[in-house]
Amino acid sequence: MVKVREDYAVTPDGRVDIESWVRQIQAQTNLEDVDQFRRACEKSAAIDLEAFREDRLWAPGASSFRTGIEMAQVLVELHLDQASLVAAILYRAVREERMPLADVRAEFGDEIANLIDGVQQMAAISSIHHPLKGSVLGQSQGQLDNVRKMLVTMIDDVRVALIKLAERTCAIRAVKDVTSDKRMRVAREVFDIYAPLAQRLGIGHIKWELEDLSFRYLHETAYKKIAKLLDEKRLDRESYIRRVLDTLGTELKSAGIDGDLAGRAKHIYSIWRKMRRKGIDFSQVYDVRAVRILVPEVRDCYAALGIVHGLWRHIPNEFDDYIASPKENGYQSLHTAVIGPEGKVMEVQIRTRKMHEEAELGVCAHWLYKGTDKGNRSTGYDAKINWLRQVLDWQEDLGDLNDLEDPLKGEITSDRVYVFTPEGHVVDLPQGATPVDFAYRVHTEVGHACRGARLNGRIVPLTHALKTGDQVFILTSNNPAPSRDWLNPSLGYIQTSRARAKVTHWFKEQDRDRNVSDGRAILDDEFKRLSIHDVNLNELAVKVNCRNAEDMYAAVGAGDLRPTHVANLAQQMLEPKTRQLDLKLTGNRNKHYDTDSDIQIQGVGKLKTQVAKCCKPLPGDAIGGYITVGRGVTVHRQDCLTFLHLREFEPNRIIEVNWGGTPEAVYPVDIEIEAYDRSGLLRDITQVLSSSKSNVLALHTLSNSDDNTATMVVTVEISSLEQLARLLAQIRNLPNILEVRRKRV
């Protein structure tokens, strides 16, 4: 187990001797900016002293600064960088709202401020309370799984997770001094959430400490029983292990193997778990007596294994080769159980020193191999982030309130968001889900009655995309009835099939006459907006597998047919007369691209291109073009220093370029908008055009002061009728819009 309290010098008045502690840290790790590190310590200590004088400590006898340096000490053992250490030292001051995050950003920089902000976001999970069970962690196994998944989706920088683990490690060490209720709550949270996270990251010694200390409070009787058994046998066990190590050391030396030998402590929770899982007594736990051998190379591992098996008889079915078949978190080692001297069973673990470093530090070990140049560091760091995203299935043995051995089930994917109900339940939804999707996920009747949404206390549109960590409150009406607009994919109210099915089913249950009436109104409106005229409706009905126009209207009104699909087919019926999007009338003004090469040049005709030698961009890199004199367009990476210099001093010669392939054809379309004039109308319309990524070719506006209306004609480039329908729907949803339609020439 990790040392519970790190020693540090104190001044005569009992305060931490900062200079002495800074020197202590310097001896353990490389501080890039000692002055910054010292300033952070002094700042945190001053805030802590002020809180003490004002009797505003965050807990009785607590010290924010001492907690911070204890967190920093944990992170030093994990070989983290200076930014992480400074963030840890300042974290409690920010968390207690005695130092604004903006002040941290101004004084210590964006990197440290972002780390603290990330840890605060993870801490938000603990602040959501269940009205009956005390906290979100007292809920069902399914809810607990969602909380774990939600927590991991918040981690954009692996250092954030490690700082949070350090903070929870310090918290579980200190709970013996707090009330019983808080002690149990912290222990429950650490065991259910943070010990599994440490395990998934492969940080062995943190995982073991979190498990043992939380187990100590959650199952006090079992903990004390095993601790007593271990203590009673400790002297005999240590004497036995010393004799084994002497024998092994002699044999390894004779074989020319440079090995480090040590006895390995078996942790109390893992002993209890093994006894429960195998239904055995304490005396049958083989690895209570355990030895670890560290060697230079992989070949030495197997040579040492041969020596061990030559000295003592191994126990069948008690050998695991995690070198040939590593565990999913990357753990590598040889494990074997043998009948040692005096006929006593013991476990032997054999691994290389590098494997041991990985096993103990996990993701943190990669900081040891980073280059001194920050540019070199990012490659390995980003690779480890990608690894973190791939291993979020948490399949190792975990526990819950009744059985500490339940495994995590399911797979964590990056395409989910996790949001809170007002009561603190966690609901998982697909990426891009809206408050309407959330309402139907909670209950069908809540969905039908949904009229608005409050997100984190703020009113948002029903089309707002939810993000992980949001707390959603649905505003309902006394007359539950979904809106037909929700079924229009162009408007973006619904993203999940569950919600769409519920809305469709509701409309199917309405009477046919109402569906026919509503369907006719929906299609008339859609055709009018898209300027589709003179369609043979009965012929169109056959194309959508309906007997006649009335059946088609009923299907649209019930939600079985999407109006955009019907409009597409109507457009195709008219295509022999007027080509889709009226190409003959509008001139078919496709964008020009250089399609002879692997690079597309937008907005001009064909130009010769060449790849810049300074940055040598590869397909997939973000790129930009610079128009040279006589040599065409030179293509640079967008982060190339030369390109950044050119963009700053010669912006008129910078041009947009993309990687190759034949792009989708686009056509100019005129959109006519009628609206009551107001301040900001043009701004709102152009924002919609920008967010839809529609290129605007022309815009004309005319205001009529007599009736306070405005008429606009916007020419935009459109690739499909579906895109046009979406754009018209988004503009129509803006305030003060009277009508928006495609203009015929």
Residue pairs with C-beta under 8 A, 6 or more apart in sequence:
1 205
1 208
1 209
1 212
1 265
1 267
2 74
2 77
2 169
2 205
2 206
2 209
4 173
5 70
5 173
6 69
6 70
6 73
8 16
8 17
8 20
8 21
8 24
8 69
9 16
9 17
9 20
9 21
10 16
10 17
11 17
15 45
15 49
16 45
16 65
16 66
16 69
18 38
18 41
18 42
18 45
19 38
21 41
21 69
22 31
22 34
22 37
22 38
22 41
25 31
25 37
25 72
25 73
25 76
25 85
26 34
28 76
29 76
29 79
29 85
31 37
31 82
31 85
32 81
32 82
33 82
36 82
36 86
36 108
37 82
37 85
37 86
39 107
39 108
40 86
40 89
40 90
40 108
41 65
41 69
41 89
43 90
43 93
43 99
43 107
44 64
44 65
44 68
44 89
44 90
44 92
44 93
45 65
47 64
47 65
47 93
47 98
47 99
48 63
48 64
48 65
48 66
48 93
50 98
51 57
51 58
51 64
51 96
51 98
52 63
56 98
57 63
58 64
58 92
58 95
58 96
59 178
60 177
60 178
61 177
62 174
64 92
64 93
64 96
64 98
65 89
65 92
67 92
67 167
67 170
67 174
68 88
68 89
68 90
68 91
68 92
68 93
69 89
70 170
70 173
71 88
71 89
71 91
71 163
71 166
71 167
71 169
71 170
72 85
72 88
72 89
72 166
74 165
74 166
74 169
74 170
74 206
75 84
75 85
75 88
75 162
75 163
75 166
76 85
77 205
78 162
78 166
78 203
78 206
78 361
78 364
78 367
79 361
79 364
79 365
79 367
79 368
80 159
80 162
80 364
80 367
81 159
81 367
83 111
83 112
83 115
83 159
84 115
84 159
84 162
84 163
86 108
86 112
87 112
87 115
87 116
87 119
87 159
87 163
88 163
88 166
88 167
90 99
90 104
90 108
90 112
90 116
91 116
91 119
91 163
91 167
93 99
94 100
94 101
94 104
94 116
94 120
95 120
95 123
101 113
101 116
101 117
104 112
104 113
104 116
105 112
105 113
114 157
115 157
115 159
115 160
115 163
118 154
118 155
118 156
118 157
118 160
118 163
119 160
119 163
119 164
119 167
121 154
121 469
122 151
122 154
122 155
122 160
122 161
122 164
123 164
123 167
124 469
125 136
125 147
125 150
125 151
125 193
126 135
126 189
128 135
128 136
128 420
128 424
128 471
129 135
129 136
129 424
130 136
130 138
130 139
130 423
130 424
130 425
131 423
131 424
133 139
134 181
134 185
135 185
135 188
135 189
135 424
136 143
136 147
136 424
136 425
136 426
137 144
137 147
137 185
137 188
137 189
137 192
137 193
138 188
138 401
139 425
141 400
141 406
143 425
143 426
144 192
144 400
145 408
145 409
145 410
146 418
146 426
146 427
146 428
147 192
147 193
147 418
147 426
148 192
148 193
148 196
148 197
148 394
148 408
148 412
149 392
149 410
149 412
149 416
149 418
149 428
150 418
150 426
150 428
150 468
150 469
151 193
151 197
152 197
152 392
152 412
153 412
153 414
153 416
153 417
153 418
153 468
154 160
154 468
154 469
155 161
155 388
157 385
158 201
158 363
158 381
158 384
158 385
158 388
161 197
161 201
161 388
162 201
162 203
162 363
162 364
164 194
165 194
165 197
165 198
165 201
165 203
165 206
165 210
168 189
168 190
168 194
168 210
169 206
169 209
169 210
171 186
171 190
172 186
172 187
172 190
172 209
172 210
172 213
172 214
173 213
175 182
175 183
175 186
175 187
175 217
176 183
178 186
183 217
184 217
184 218
186 214
187 213
187 214
187 216
187 217
187 218
188 214
188 218
188 401
190 210
190 213
190 214
191 210
191 211
191 214
191 215
191 218
191 399
191 404
192 398
192 399
192 400
194 210
195 207
195 210
195 211
195 214
195 398
196 394
196 396
196 398
196 408
198 206
198 207
198 210
199 207
199 329
199 396
200 329
200 391
200 392
200 394
200 396
201 329
201 362
201 363
201 388
202 329
202 330
202 331
202 358
202 359
202 361
202 362
202 363
203 360
203 361
203 362
203 363
203 364
204 359
204 360
204 362
205 360
208 267
208 269
208 270
211 267
211 269
211 270
212 267
212 268
212 269
215 222
215 223
215 268
215 269
215 272
215 404
216 223
216 268
218 404
219 272
219 404
222 272
223 268
223 272
226 268
226 271
226 272
226 282
227 268
229 282
230 266
230 268
230 271
230 288
233 288
237 288
237 289
238 263
240 289
240 341
240 342
240 344
241 263
241 289
241 291
242 263
243 341
244 291
244 340
244 341
244 346
245 261
245 262
245 263
245 291
247 311
247 341
248 259
248 261
248 291
248 293
248 307
248 308
248 311
249 259
249 261
251 307
251 310
251 311
252 258
252 259
252 261
252 293
252 304
252 307
255 303
255 307
257 295
257 300
257 303
257 304
257 307
258 295
258 296
258 300
259 293
259 294
259 295
259 300
259 304
260 293
260 294
260 295
260 353
261 291
261 292
261 293
261 294
262 291
262 292
262 294
263 290
263 291
263 292
264 287
264 290
264 291
264 292
264 347
264 349
265 290
266 285
266 287
266 288
266 290
269 404
271 282
271 285
271 288
273 397
273 404
273 405
274 280
274 285
275 281
275 282
275 285
276 404
276 405
277 397
277 405
278 284
282 288
286 315
286 318
286 337
286 345
286 346
286 347
287 337
287 346
287 347
289 340
289 344
289 345
289 346
289 347
290 346
290 347
290 348
290 349
291 346
291 347
291 348
291 349
292 348
292 349
292 350
292 351
292 356
293 304
293 308
293 348
293 349
293 350
293 351
294 351
294 352
294 353
294 356
295 301
295 303
295 304
295 350
295 351
295 352
295 353
296 352
296 353
297 352
298 323
298 352
300 352
301 323
301 334
301 350
301 351
301 352
302 334
304 350
305 334
305 336
305 350
308 314
308 336
308 338
308 348
308 350
309 336
309 338
311 338
312 338
312 339
312 340
312 341
313 338
313 339
314 336
314 337
314 338
314 339
315 337
315 338
315 339
315 345
318 335
318 336
318 337
319 334
319 335
319 336
319 337
320 334
320 335
320 336
321 334
322 331
322 332
322 333
322 334
322 335
323 332
323 333
323 334
323 351
323 355
326 332
328 391
328 393
328 395
329 362
329 391
329 396
330 358
330 362
331 358
331 359
332 351
332 352
332 355
332 358
332 359
333 349
333 350
333 351
333 355
333 359
334 349
334 350
334 351
335 347
335 348
335 349
336 347
336 348
336 350
337 345
337 346
337 347
337 348
338 345
338 346
338 348
339 345
340 346
351 359
357 365
357 368
358 365
361 368
363 384
363 387
363 388
366 380
366 381
366 384
369 380
370 376
370 377
370 380
370 381
371 377
389 414
392 411
392 412
392 413
393 408
393 410
393 411
393 412
394 408
394 412
395 407
395 408
396 407
396 408
397 405
397 407
398 404
398 405
398 406
398 407
398 408
399 405
399 406
400 406
415 430
415 431
416 428
416 429
416 430
416 431
417 428
417 429
417 430
417 431
417 433
417 466
417 467
417 468
417 470
418 426
418 427
418 428
418 429
418 468
418 469
419 426
419 427
419 429
419 438
419 466
419 467
419 468
419 469
419 470
419 471
419 472
420 426
420 427
420 469
420 470
420 471
420 472
421 427
421 442
421 471
421 472
422 471
422 472
422 473
427 438
427 441
427 442
427 472
429 437
429 438
429 441
429 466
429 496
430 437
430 495
430 496
432 465
432 495
433 441
433 465
433 466
433 495
433 496
434 462
434 463
434 464
434 465
434 466
434 492
434 493
434 494
434 495
435 450
435 453
435 455
435 460
435 462
435 464
435 466
435 472
435 474
436 447
436 450
436 462
436 486
436 493
436 494
436 499
437 466
437 494
437 495
437 496
437 498
437 499
438 453
438 466
438 472
438 474
439 446
439 447
439 450
439 453
439 474
439 499
440 446
440 447
440 496
440 498
440 499
440 502
440 503
441 496
441 498
441 499
442 474
444 502
445 480
446 474
446 476
447 482
447 499
447 502
447 503
448 480
448 481
448 482
448 502
448 506
449 476
449 477
449 478
449 479
449 480
450 462
450 474
450 475
450 476
450 482
451 475
451 476
451 477
452 459
452 462
452 474
452 475
453 459
453 460
453 461
453 462
453 464
453 472
453 473
453 474
453 475
454 460
454 472
454 473
454 475
455 464
455 466
455 470
455 471
455 472
455 473
456 470
456 471
462 493
463 491
463 492
463 493
463 733
466 472
481 506
482 502
482 503
482 506
482 507
483 493
484 507
484 518
484 522
484 557
484 559
485 491
485 493
486 493
486 494
486 499
486 503
487 494
487 500
487 503
487 504
487 507
487 559
487 562
488 562
488 563
488 564
488 729
489 562
489 564
489 726
490 564
490 722
490 725
490 726
490 728
490 729
490 730
491 729
491 730
491 733
492 730
494 500
494 503
500 559
503 559
504 558
504 559
504 560
507 515
507 557
507 558
507 559
508 558
508 559
508 560
510 557
510 558
512 554
514 557
515 553
515 554
515 555
515 556
515 557
515 558
516 550
516 553
516 554
516 557
517 553
517 557
518 556
518 557
519 552
519 553
519 554
519 555
519 556
519 557
519 558
519 561
520 553
520 557
522 556
522 557
522 563
523 552
523 553
523 556
523 563
523 566
523 567
526 532
526 563
526 564
526 566
526 567
526 725
527 533
527 535
527 567
527 570
528 741
529 725
529 728
529 732
529 740
529 741
529 742
530 567
530 571
530 721
530 724
530 725
530 728
530 741
530 742
531 741
531 742
531 743
531 744
532 567
532 570
532 571
532 574
534 574
535 570
535 573
535 574
536 573
537 549
537 552
538 548
538 549
539 573
540 549
540 552
540 566
540 569
540 570
540 573
541 547
541 548
541 549
541 551
541 552
543 569
543 573
544 552
544 555
544 561
544 565
544 566
544 569
546 552
546 555
546 561
552 561
552 566
555 561
556 562
556 563
556 566
564 721
564 722
564 725
567 721
567 725
568 721
568 722
571 580
571 721
572 580
578 584
578 585
580 721
581 667
581 669
581 718
581 721
581 724
582 669
582 744
582 745
583 667
585 745
586 667
586 668
586 669
586 670
586 745
587 668
588 667
589 667
589 668
589 697
589 717
590 665
590 666
590 667
591 602
591 603
591 663
591 666
591 695
591 717
592 601
592 602
592 603
592 604
592 605
592 606
593 600
593 601
593 602
593 662
593 663
594 600
594 601
594 606
594 607
594 609
595 660
595 662
596 606
597 609
597 660
598 619
598 659
598 660
599 609
599 623
599 625
599 633
599 635
599 657
599 658
599 659
599 660
600 657
600 658
600 659
600 660
600 661
600 663
601 607
601 609
601 625
601 633
601 655
601 656
601 657
602 655
602 656
602 657
602 658
603 655
603 656
604 655
607 627
607 632
607 633
608 631
608 632
608 633
609 625
609 632
609 633
609 634
609 635
609 657
610 631
610 632
610 633
610 634
610 635
611 617
611 634
611 635
612 626
612 634
612 635
612 636
612 637
612 640
612 642
612 643
614 636
614 640
614 641
614 642
615 636
615 637
615 639
615 640
615 642
615 643
617 623
617 635
617 636
617 637
617 640
619 659
619 660
620 659
621 637
621 638
622 637
622 638
622 639
623 635
623 636
623 637
623 638
623 657
623 658
623 659
624 635
624 636
624 637
624 638
624 643
624 647
624 654
624 655
624 656
624 657
625 633
625 634
625 635
625 636
625 654
625 655
625 656
625 657
626 633
626 634
626 636
626 643
626 646
626 650
626 653
626 654
626 655
627 633
627 653
627 654
627 655
628 634
633 655
633 657
635 657
636 642
636 643
636 646
637 643
646 653
646 654
647 654
664 719
665 719
666 695
666 717
666 718
666 719
667 717
667 718
667 719
668 697
668 715
668 716
668 717
668 718
669 715
669 716
669 717
669 718
669 724
669 742
670 713
670 714
670 715
670 742
670 743
670 745
671 713
671 714
671 715
671 716
671 727
671 728
671 731
671 740
671 741
671 742
671 743
672 711
672 712
672 713
672 739
672 740
672 741
672 742
672 743
673 685
673 711
673 712
673 713
673 714
673 731
673 737
673 739
673 740
674 709
674 710
674 711
674 737
674 738
674 739
674 740
675 681
675 709
675 710
675 712
675 734
675 736
675 737
675 738
676 708
676 709
676 710
676 736
676 738
677 703
677 704
677 708
677 709
677 710
677 736
678 735
678 736
681 710
681 734
681 736
682 701
682 712
684 734
684 735
685 712
685 714
685 731
685 734
686 696
686 699
688 727
688 730
688 731
688 734
689 696
689 714
689 716
689 727
691 730
692 723
692 726
692 727
692 730
694 716
694 717
694 718
694 723
694 727
695 716
695 717
696 714
696 715
696 716
697 715
697 716
697 717
698 713
698 714
698 715
699 712
699 713
699 714
699 715
700 712
700 713
700 714
701 710
701 711
701 712
701 713
702 710
702 711
702 712
703 709
703 710
704 710
704 711
709 738
713 743
716 727
718 724
718 727
724 742
728 740
728 741
728 742
731 737
731 740
732 740
